[in-house]
């Protein structure tokens, strides 16, 4: 650990002193340290790890971007500023801005935002298991909007799955998102051409995996069907994987 990162950790611990995670009796500093640890595992350099520790500091403390630049340099400032929220804007406006900025963001910014979102999804998943739907009251937006936001960020970070160091975290993001916000259904019809899996998100996106074509189609091409059976993600993924193997044709295909 270098001097810059040591300084960033000490500064963040001081500034976040006494703050707790939303809805939990956990010191806030646990979150930025978790983000920093993930970035380290992705092979981030010291400046990016420092930005991970400091990414919430100008929103949640009296620290300013000018002070960040003075203490830690222009690049750390740039990274910290990459997904700040404007208090004058709505929840949706701020998240739209982040999604739009990700379209042209460099790898470091995407890594930082992905690590931040994974940490938040881990928290959300733990809370949901204990509090159920009451958890949505703590997040300043309905469940459908939160689902849209995490899905939209994921869409803009797809390239991180191609790097062996970032890929495990990208797929953790995908799995956490699906477990929280995606539901699966099975449709079996007398006509085998109409058999499919249906995947729906809480913000309304829908995709079908057509057994006959062995591929996913978006909602514009979806076959309509009433006999939908809710199934687990694990079972849906097993069916999909089986159908993609030419030598494996489950009984439900017949």
FIVODO-361125 format. One record per residue (C-alpha): x, z, y; residue in three letters. Coordinates in steps of 0.5 Angstrom, whole numbers, padded with zeros to 4 digits, always signed. Example, Ala and Ser with C-alpha at 12.3 -4.5 7.8 and 13.67 -1.06 7.14 Angstrom:
FIVODO-361125
+0025+0016-0009Ala+0027+0014-0002Ser
This chain:
FIVODO-361125
+0000+0000+0000Unk+0003-0002+0007Unk+0003+0001+0013Unk-0003-0003+0016Unk-0007-0001+0011Unk-0005+0006+0011Unk-0007+0006+0018Unk-0014+0003+0017Unk-0016+0008+0012Unk-0014+0013+0016Unk-0018+0010+0022Unk-0024+0009+0018Unk-0024+0016+0015Unk-0024+0019+0022Unk-0029+0014+0025Unk-0034+0015+0019Unk-0033+0022+0019Unk-0040+0026+0017Unk-0044+0019+0016Unk-0047+0018+0009Unk-0050+0012+0005Unk-0057+0010+0007Unk-0062+0015+0003Unk-0056+0018-0001Unk-0052+0024+0000Unk-0045+0020-0001Unk-0040+0020+0005Unk-0040+0013+0008Unk-0033+0012+0007Unk-0034+0011+0000Unk-0037+0004+0001Unk-0031+0001+0005Unk-0026+0004+0000Unk-0030+0001-0005Unk-0030-0006-0002Unk-0023-0005+0000Unk-0021-0004-0008Unk-0025-0010-0010Unk-0021-0014-0005Unk-0015-0012-0008Unk-0017-0014-0015Unk-0019-0021-0012Unk-0011-0021-0010Unk-0013-0020-0002Unk-0007-0019+0003Unk-0006-0013+0007Unk-0010-0016+0013Unk-0016-0017+0009Unk-0016-0011+0005Unk-0016-0007+0012Unk-0022-0011+0014Unk-0025-0009+0008Unk-0024-0002+0010Unk-0026-0003+0017Unk-0032-0008+0016Unk-0037-0003+0018Unk-0034+0001+0024Unk-0036-0003+0030Unk-0043-0003+0028Unk-0043+0005+0026Unk-0038+0008+0030Unk-0036+0008+0037Unk-0030+0003+0035Unk-0030-0004+0039Unk-0027-0010+0037Unk-0022-0010+0042Unk-0019-0003+0039Unk-0019-0007+0032Unk-0015-0012+0035Unk-0010-0008+0039Unk-0009-0003+0033Unk-0009-0008+0027Unk-0008-0015+0030Unk-0013-0021+0031Unk-0014-0024+0024Unk-0017-0017+0022Unk-0021-0017+0028Unk-0023-0024+0026Unk-0025-0022+0019Unk-0029-0015+0022Unk-0033-0020+0027Unk-0035-0025+0021Unk-0041-0021+0019Unk-0043-0017+0025Unk-0050-0015+0027Unk-0053-0016+0034Unk-0057-0010+0035Unk-0061-0014+0040Unk-0063-0019+0034Unk-0068-0018+0029Unk-0066-0017+0022Unk-0068-0024+0020Unk-0064-0027+0026Unk-0058-0023+0024Unk-0058-0025+0017Unk-0060-0032+0018Unk-0053-0032+0023Unk-0049-0029+0017Unk-0052-0035+0012Unk-0050-0040+0017Unk-0043-0038+0018Unk-0042-0038+0011Unk-0043-0045+0011Unk-0036-0046+0014Unk-0033-0040+0013Unk-0026-0039+0010Unk-0024-0036+0003Unk-0022-0029+0006Unk-0029-0029+0010Unk-0033-0031+0004Unk-0029-0025-0001Unk-0030-0020+0005Unk-0038-0021+0005Unk-0038-0022-0003Unk-0035-0015-0004Unk-0039-0012+0001Unk-0045-0015-0002Unk-0043-0013-0009Unk-0042-0006-0007Unk-0049-0006-0003Unk-0052-0009-0009Unk-0049-0004-0014Unk-0052+0002-0009Unk-0059-0002-0009Unk-0059-0002-0017Unk-0057+0005-0018Unk-0063+0007-0013Unk-0068+0003-0016Unk-0067+0006-0023Unk-0069+0012-0020Unk-0073+0011-0014Unk-0077+0005-0016Unk-0081+0001-0011Unk-0080+0006-0006Unk-0073+0004-0005Unk-0075-0002-0001Unk-0077+0003+0005Unk-0070+0004+0007Unk-0068-0003+0008Unk-0071-0005+0014Unk-0074-0011+0011Unk-0079-0012+0005Unk-0077-0014-0002Unk-0078-0021-0001Unk-0073-0022+0005Unk-0068-0018+0002Unk-0068-0022-0004Unk-0068-0029+0000Unk-0062-0026+0004Unk-0058-0024-0002Unk-0060-0031-0006Unk-0058-0035+0001Unk-0051-0031+0001Unk-0050-0033-0006Unk-0051-0040-0005Unk-0046-0041+0000Unk-0041-0037-0004Unk-0041-0041-0010Unk-0034-0044-0010Unk-0031-0037-0011Unk-0033-0038-0018Unk-0028-0043-0019Unk-0022-0038-0018Unk-0020-0034-0023Unk-0019-0028-0019Unk-0026-0028-0015Unk-0030-0031-0021Unk-0031-0024-0024Unk-0034-0021-0018Unk-0038-0028-0016Unk-0041-0027-0023Unk-0042-0019-0022Unk-0046-0021-0016Unk-0050-0026-0020Unk-0052-0021-0025Unk-0054-0016-0020Unk-0058-0020-0016Unk-0062-0023-0022Unk-0063-0016-0025Unk-0066-0014-0019Unk-0070-0020-0016Unk-0071-0025-0021Unk-0076-0025-0027Unk-0077-0029-0033Unk-0083-0032-0037Unk-0084-0036-0043Unk-0089-0042-0044Unk-0090-0045-0051Unk-0095-0050-0051Unk-0098-0054-0057Unk-0095-0060-0054Unk-0087-0059-0055Unk-0086-0063-0049Unk-0089-0058-0045Unk-0085-0052-0047Unk-0081-0048-0042Unk-0077-0042-0039Unk-0079-0040-0032Unk-0075-0037-0027Unk-0078-0034-0021Unk-0075-0030-0015Unk-0078-0025-0011Unk-0078-0029-0005Unk-0081-0035-0008Unk-0076-0040-0011Unk-0078-0042-0018Unk-0074-0046-0023Unk-0076-0049-0030Unk-0072-0050-0036Unk-0075-0055-0040Unk-0074-0055-0048Unk-0075-0062-0049Unk-0070-0064-0043Unk-0065-0058-0044Unk-0064-0058-0037Unk-0067-0054-0031Unk-0071-0057-0026Unk-0073-0054-0019Unk-0080-0053-0017Unk-0082-0060-0014Unk-0082-0062-0022Unk-0085-0056-0025Unk-0090-0057-0031Unk-0096-0053-0030Unk-0098-0048-0035Unk-0102-0041-0036Unk-0100-0038-0042Unk-0094-0035-0039Unk-0091-0029-0043Unk-0086-0024-0039Unk-0079-0024-0042Unk-0072-0021-0041Unk-0067-0024-0038Unk-0062-0023-0044Unk-0068-0026-0048Unk-0068-0032-0043Unk-0061-0033-0043Unk-0061-0033-0051Unk-0066-0039-0051Unk-0062-0043-0046Unk-0056-0042-0049Unk-0059-0044-0056Unk-0062-0050-0053Unk-0056-0053-0050Unk-0053-0053-0057Unk-0055-0059-0061Unk-0054-0056-0067Unk-0059-0050-0066Unk-0066-0051-0065Unk-0070-0045-0065Unk-0077-0045-0068Unk-0080-0045-0062Unk-0078-0052-0060Unk-0083-0054-0066Unk
